Amino acid sequence: MRIIVPFLIALFAIMGIAAAAIDHVELVSPHDGDVFSVKDTIKIRSKVSCIDCGQIFGRMFINDKPVYTSNWVPTEAGEYTIMIEVADNKGFINPISDTVTIKVN
């Protein structure tokens, strides 16, 4: 059975106890190429598709630096790459990821 699990970036463990077979992760917000202003709150959301979802672990990076919130507020203008990485183990062995690039004016 395939189900889609909504995934809030700030959470590191999501429901379940058995191992999951993750087959897709997608950043659904923001979109690649979106433009924001400094001090805008950027809501970062993603979804994970997996088979027999069990425990899933996620982490997020902005310009290769770990971020621990799903409501990010940029303080400087520039280009930012947002990456979400998910795995069915804490060691992130063979993680699946998605990235978007945004601009902040």
Protein Blocks (a to p, Z undefined) as FASTA:
>chain_A
ZZdddddfklmbdgdjbdcddfbdcdfbdcehiacdehiacddddddddehiacdddddd
eehiacfbfbdcdfbecdddddddddfbfklpaiaddddddddZZ
